Amino acid sequence: MEIAIFEQEKDGMRASEVNVDLTGNPFVDTGLAVLAALAGLDDIRTLTVDAVTKVHGDGSQLASWNSQLKNFTMIFTKNSLLTNPSMKDSDLRVRIYVDILHGLLSDIGREGLSRRCEACGAARSVDFNSLCRRALKGRGVKEQVRFVGRDWFPLSGSLGSDAQALPAASRPVHLCATCLFAVHYLPLGMILLEGRLAVFQSTSVELWYELVRDIVIEVQSRIKADNYATIGAKEGSRAVAKRLLALFERLQGAARFGDIPQGTTLQVWRFTNSGASPECKIQEIPNPALVFLWGAVRQGLRQEVESLIDHERKKESFFRCITERRDYFGLYPRGKRQGASPKLFTLYQTQVCGRSPHALVTARNLARQLKQGLTPRDLKRLQREEAFFDGAARNQVRRLMTQLAEEGKFSHTDYLELFPLREDGPGIHVSCDGWNIIRYYLHHSDAFEPPSDGRLATATNPDSKLTMLQYYALIIFQHYQGERGLDRFRKEALGRLGRSGSGIRWLRGQFLVLGEEDSNFTYGGWEALCKNDRGQFVISELLFQMRLLWSEWIRGEGPAAVAPTVPQKSGLPMSVERRLRTTFSQYVERRGLDRFHRDVLLRLRRRELGILWFKRQLTRKEDEGSTKGPISEDEWEDFLKDEEGRSCAEERLFQMHLVLANLYQQANKP
């Protein structure tokens, strides 16, 4: 069949010689990439209408492929003209399908409707109903008004059905001839990813086109072997990673790319167009993931990566981990498997997870030190997959960290590179992935040492957890050292924190003392430092990190104190706080600020005054005319219970004492 392409002159050339530009629509652009690949083009930007025409020929070859490729009905639904079982004559279906595609190709550049294409934005769109009427004329097919629906363009919707990717619930969708024609080459250029069809986009046209070209070559190879199954049908999430590895190996062998350009990403459009609930989801493969895969190929690690993927558990997904920049547990020793090689492990941790090489060196050094003091039996216990779920195992490593810190061989910065602070929610929390890294190096302690790239800088952001932690640790350290000396700090503070159970009482004492001098030692600061988002104490991580900092500062100067941003609140009911303010102001008015400090605050510190003294202040009646009335006995009893009815008298005593200390600090300011 001879195809009459529009021959109008355009800027000195025939329309058939004009380049076919990419549209930004992933379905259309993938179809165009397939056409460019079939035309043997190295650069998709050189695709012309003439090249498209030569590839398409009379259309019978495409119709033959699409009628057999299993993904065709997934893309265009079972109601597609080419495969619709309601039209019994299969030869007639093919002839009509070929004629409609012929009409679309002929209409490129000469669309009849002055409606903008909703796929690519072109100024004109094709009159699909008229085109179909011409193709169906004399075919014995019932005449009816025909619109573009999901059976002609994926996710386009149609009159009488829900709108999908394009708005067509209340009117037919408007599309140009190029877009409608190109998408019918989609079956030759897509894969199946975890049960959904997938097409790609990228910030790098060159990389994206090479990926689609590889898929086209693979599909063509399968067709020659009479295999019409969809690529990736039984591969799950492995389909993308394996093809990227193969692509990168080909590109590196041909020296087509020097490296993955900075900022290059790959978008995966996963969609389903069949059934009553079509949908589309976009997943990004970020630049670090692409750089990792490129580096793995360059370092000769492709087969190892593929082997890890082949043996992964169903609940684990290498593809998801690299796209979400999460650690991949297939890298770690498990059972009889030794995990990834040190070279691959280092590459993944630095490129995907963003860990510094120094963090890996630190973990390996800790593992080496730990192994020196372990019996073979204890080493085997710590090498188990679940070893560091146990608090005793974690404390064993923490004791080693503390010992090394006191010897100047381990620092708080080293710790944070392995266990980064989490900024979500109150309290001092860390990411726990560092335990897995230490366990890895308990198996591979003789691994090569990656080059160090320096350490983390001291935080200066007043809203960061590190700023808050360093500030409180430094003020406590400087005050204790100034009051009692360095030797007593080492003996009393570090020694006491080395024993379990006494840490929270000791830290409360420091807050009560420093609350008289520093405006940041408030209950708001205490909560931000010591409690999680459920109001529970999380003190062990905080005290351990403070101990590491103090071990450093004992050997040299601490950093400059940067005041944190903390809530200025008491955590007390307003009625209680008002009564305490009244008690303070009346006492100071009668006896003075110094007497208040000596008679109240110091006696509270020595526990000569306690919860009963506060009860008397809060429940006694004031002079007539006072607006700050007492609370009742029942209110007092309720005040000493938490929301679950348990006693919280110790915490209430701390809160009330701290309020008085803060009031003293405010009144005593110069």
TINUVO-63948 format. One line per field, with one value per residue (C-alpha): residue in one letter; y, x, z. Coordinates in steps of 0.1 Angstrom, whole numbers. Layout:
BEGIN
residuo <- (a ...) .
c2 <- (Y ...) .
c1 <- (X ...) .
c3 <- (Z ...) .
This chain:
BEGIN
residuo <- (m e i a i f e q e k d g m r a s e v n v d l t g n p f v d t g l a v l a a l a g l d d i r t l t v d a v t k v h g d g s q l a s w n s q l k n f t m i f t k n s l l t n p s m k d s d l r v r i y v d i l h g l l s d i g r e g l s r r c e a c g a a r s v d f n s l c r r a l k g r g v k e q v r f v g r d w f p l s g s l g s d a q a l p a a s r p v h l c a t c l f a v h y l p l g m i l l e g r l a v f q s t s v e l w y e l v r d i v i e v q s r i k a d n y a t i g a k e g s r a v a k r l l a l f e r l q g a a r f g d i p q g t t l q v w r f t n s g a s p e c k i q e i p n p a l v f l w g a v r q g l r q e v e s l i d h e r k k e s f f r c i t e r r d y f g l y p r g k r q g a s p k l f t l y q t q v c g r s p h a l v t a r n l a r q l k q g l t p r d l k r l q r e e a f f d g a a r n q v r r l m t q l a e e g k f s h t d y l e l f p l r e d g p g i h v s c d g w n i i r y y l h h s d a f e p p s d g r l a t a t n p d s k l t m l q y y a l i i f q h y q g e r g l d r f r k e a l g r l g r s g s g i r w l r g q f l v l g e e d s n f t y g g w e a l c k n d r g q f v i s e l l f q m r l l w s e w i r g e g p a a v a p t v p q k s g l p m s v e r r l r t t f s q y v e r r g l d r f h r d v l l r l r r r e l g i l w f k r q l t r k e d e g s t k g p i s e d e w e d f l k d e e g r s c a e e r l f q m h l v l a n l y q q a n k p) .
c2 <- (0 34 59 95 116 154 170 206 227 236 259 246 209 184 175 139 152 172 158 142 158 142 153 148 122 89 67 87 92 54 47 72 56 22 36 52 20 0 26 20 56 63 96 97 135 126 107 121 114 98 74 65 58 34 15 12 0 -12 -17 -55 -64 -42 -57 -92 -84 -66 -93 -119 -99 -106 -71 -56 -62 -50 -17 -13 -35 -66 -42 -30 -33 -57 -82 -76 -110 -95 -92 -128 -122 -118 -109 -81 -68 -67 -49 -23 -18 -14 11 33 34 42 71 84 83 101 127 137 174 177 171 185 198 231 215 213 177 168 145 167 202 204 230 206 172 144 139 103 97 108 88 56 61 62 31 12 22 -8 -32 -42 -28 -9 28 47 77 66 83 78 57 34 9 34 54 41 57 81 74 77 90 69 58 74 98 85 102 125 143 125 118 145 148 129 133 154 139 146 119 116 107 83 66 63 46 15 8 6 -32 -34 -11 -18 -43 -57 -46 -63 -70 -36 -24 1 28 51 88 104 138 123 117 97 73 68 61 36 18 16 5 -24 -34 -32 -55 -80 -80 -85 -113 -130 -126 -143 -172 -172 -159 -132 -131 -97 -89 -91 -113 -136 -113 -91 -60 -75 -66 -30 -34 -62 -43 -12 -33 -48 -14 2 -27 -21 16 13 -12 11 41 59 76 87 87 91 129 146 151 124 105 78 78 46 49 18 15 -8 0 -30 -38 -13 4 16 35 49 53 71 59 77 60 87 98 80 47 51 61 30 7 23 20 -16 -24 -4 -23 -57 -63 -69 -107 -103 -78 -101 -130 -111 -101 -137 -149 -121 -129 -119 -93 -77 -58 -45 -22 -6 -2 17 39 48 50 24 -2 -36 -66 -89 -73 -87 -122 -146 -182 -198 -168 -143 -113 -89 -86 -56 -38 -40 -33 -2 10 5 22 52 57 46 51 82 70 84 61 72 57 23 25 33 3 -20 -8 -14 -49 -56 -43 -63 -95 -93 -98 -125 -162 -180 -189 -153 -141 -165 -153 -116 -125 -139 -119 -111 -105 -68 -70 -79 -49 -68 -71 -34 -25 -47 -26 7 -2 -7 27 44 28 39 74 77 66 92 65 71 103 114 124 88 76 99 89 53 62 95 115 114 148 134 139 149 131 119 90 76 55 19 8 11 -21 -40 -24 -35 -70 -71 -62 -89 -112 -91 -74 -78 -59 -31 3 29 64 87 118 138 140 157 194 207 217 254 252 261 238 207 178 179 216 208 178 196 227 208 185 215 236 206 198 234 240 207 212 248 238 205 202 178 148 148 151 121 101 112 120 95 69 73 72 40 24 16 31 64 84 100 111 126 144 158 172 189 205 218 234 249 260 286 300 292 301 270 246 245 216 223 217 186 171 179 162 132 122 106 116 93 111 82 87 78 86 59 71 107 98 76 104 129 105 103 141 145 119 141 174 161 158 193 222 217 235 270 268 275 280 257 267 249 255 277 257 241 211 219 228 265 266 250 272 303 292 286 320 335 316 328 364 366 349 372 402 394 380 387 367 354 340 323 306 296 286 270 261 247 228 213 202 186 170 187 200 178 170 178 213 219 205 231 259 248 239 265 294 328 361 374 391 369 358 329 304 271 237 212 179 160 182 176 138 139 161 134 108 105 99 62 66 58 78 105 122 122 138 164 173 178 200 222 225 234 261 278 275 292 320 326 327 352 374 372 382 413) .
c1 <- (0 14 13 7 27 19 44 39 71 82 112 126 121 92 71 84 119 110 122 97 103 100 68 73 46 62 39 44 81 87 68 90 121 110 106 141 156 140 153 188 193 220 203 166 167 174 141 121 86 104 122 90 73 101 100 62 60 25 18 12 44 34 -1 13 36 9 -17 7 26 10 14 -7 -40 -25 -17 -48 -73 -91 -115 -88 -99 -69 -79 -116 -132 -166 -154 -151 -132 -96 -83 -108 -97 -61 -70 -90 -63 -37 -59 -65 -27 -21 -46 -29 5 -9 -24 8 12 -23 -46 -81 -92 -80 -80 -47 -33 -37 -7 20 5 5 -18 -40 -55 -68 -105 -106 -142 -138 -106 -123 -153 -129 -111 -144 -162 -173 -161 -196 -190 -219 -215 -213 -195 -161 -139 -104 -105 -82 -83 -63 -43 -33 -52 -70 -105 -135 -171 -191 -161 -139 -112 -77 -45 -62 -96 -123 -151 -173 -159 -136 -99 -81 -48 -26 -18 18 8 -20 3 35 19 11 48 48 45 80 96 83 88 67 77 61 30 26 37 65 79 108 117 150 167 192 177 208 206 168 170 198 177 147 168 181 146 136 165 156 119 129 152 124 100 125 124 86 85 58 58 64 100 101 70 87 114 96 116 148 138 149 182 194 187 204 235 235 231 259 282 274 279 312 325 316 330 296 295 323 302 266 261 255 217 207 177 154 116 97 60 43 7 -22 -47 -70 -100 -122 -94 -66 -39 -4 24 58 89 122 156 177 212 231 214 224 260 262 251 275 303 294 298 330 345 336 308 279 277 279 251 229 237 226 194 187 190 170 140 105 101 134 138 172 153 132 162 183 154 146 183 178 202 198 199 211 245 249 260 231 233 260 261 289 271 286 323 339 343 306 296 317 303 267 271 289 269 234 232 254 277 312 342 353 322 331 367 353 330 358 382 356 350 387 391 360 372 405 386 362 363 354 320 313 324 300 272 278 280 245 219 198 228 224 187 199 207 235 253 249 261 292 301 293 316 344 335 337 370 384 370 388 420 415 409 372 351 316 319 329 298 275 289 279 247 233 210 174 157 121 103 116 144 178 174 198 195 204 218 253 249 245 277 296 282 293 329 328 327 351 374 404 386 405 403 384 400 388 370 370 345 312 313 301 265 256 219 200 172 193 195 233 233 210 229 263 249 235 265 289 271 269 306 318 297 307 344 343 326 344 374 382 392 360 340 359 353 318 301 317 319 282 270 289 265 230 200 215 217 182 184 219 208 177 200 221 190 178 211 217 180 190 216 207 174 176 175 137 112 107 144 142 113 131 162 149 114 100 68 48 61 84 119 146 177 203 212 215 237 259 265 272 297 315 316 329 356 367 365 385 415 409 386 349 332 317 282 254 221 193 158 137 101 98 72 67 46 24 -14 -19 -35 -4 21 2 2 40 46 25 45 78 68 54 84 108 88 88 124 144 159 189 168 146 176 190 157 139 161 191 168 149 183 193 158 150 119 98 64 46 61 47 13 11 19 -7 -36 -34 -59 -46 -56 -90 -92 -65 -73 -49 -70 -57 -63 -85 -73 -89 -71 -39 -43 -52 -22 1 -12 -5 -31 -31 -37 -1 18 41 50 87 83 59 84 111 88 78 113 125 98 111 147 137 118 149 171 148 147 185 195 218) .
c3 <- (0 -10 18 8 32 33 8 18 19 54 58 25 31 26 57 53 60 91 124 147 181 215 232 269 271 282 261 229 234 240 208 189 205 192 157 159 171 143 119 132 144 170 180 184 177 140 136 106 92 63 86 104 70 60 92 92 56 48 85 81 101 131 130 130 160 180 174 191 217 251 264 235 253 286 268 247 265 251 233 209 173 165 192 199 200 191 155 145 112 124 89 88 121 109 76 94 121 93 74 105 113 76 80 111 94 64 86 103 97 82 111 105 140 154 189 209 213 250 249 233 231 193 179 159 165 143 134 147 138 102 99 112 88 59 70 77 45 26 53 64 99 116 114 147 161 173 199 212 243 262 233 212 237 272 301 279 291 268 267 292 312 339 328 333 323 298 304 285 310 295 259 236 240 214 201 171 145 156 192 182 157 178 208 187 188 226 228 213 239 274 302 330 365 395 375 359 325 326 304 311 311 320 324 299 265 254 284 281 244 248 274 252 223 243 252 215 205 232 221 185 195 214 184 161 186 185 221 225 263 279 291 329 333 358 371 396 405 391 355 357 376 354 322 335 344 309 293 313 304 267 269 288 263 235 253 247 281 303 334 345 343 377 382 358 370 355 360 358 348 360 348 342 315 318 340 359 378 355 373 369 394 388 406 403 402 416 405 433 423 387 397 419 391 367 392 399 362 359 388 374 399 375 380 418 419 397 419 450 432 421 457 474 495 482 510 500 467 455 430 458 480 455 444 480 489 517 529 512 535 507 512 547 558 564 572 550 527 534 519 494 487 505 472 464 500 501 467 478 512 498 466 475 513 513 541 542 536 571 586 570 583 618 617 605 632 659 645 646 682 693 678 697 730 719 721 688 704 713 679 662 684 674 638 637 617 649 672 677 684 719 741 758 725 718 752 747 717 735 763 737 721 756 763 729 734 768 750 723 696 691 689 690 654 646 663 645 611 620 639 625 647 636 635 636 669 703 722 711 686 661 629 639 606 620 639 606 593 624 620 583 593 620 590 568 592 569 541 523 537 517 515 542 531 563 591 598 607 641 638 641 632 665 655 650 675 674 685 714 725 723 741 771 774 772 798 822 816 821 853 869 861 874 906 914 891 862 884 903 870 856 888 898 865 841 868 878 842 837 862 851 869 882 849 849 886 880 849 866 893 867 852 886 894 860 857 883 859 823 806 783 812 813 812 775 770 792 771 738 751 771 759 727 710 733 764 774 787 762 783 775 740 753 782 761 736 763 778 744 742 777 771 742 761 790 766 751 747 738 710 713 728 704 722 710 702 728 740 771 790 824 814 844 845 843 878 893 875 886 922 920 905 934 960 945 942 977 993 974 983 1020 1024 993 965 984 1012 986 971 1005 1022 993 963 983 1007 977 963 996 997 1030 1012 989 976 1008 1009 974 985 1013 988 963 986 1013 1012 1003 1018 1010 976 960 925 927 946 960 943 960 976 948 922 940 939 902 896 909 884 847 820 827 864 875 901 886 918 911 878 892 920 893 872 902 914 879 876 908 896 863 881 902 871 855 886 892 857 857) .
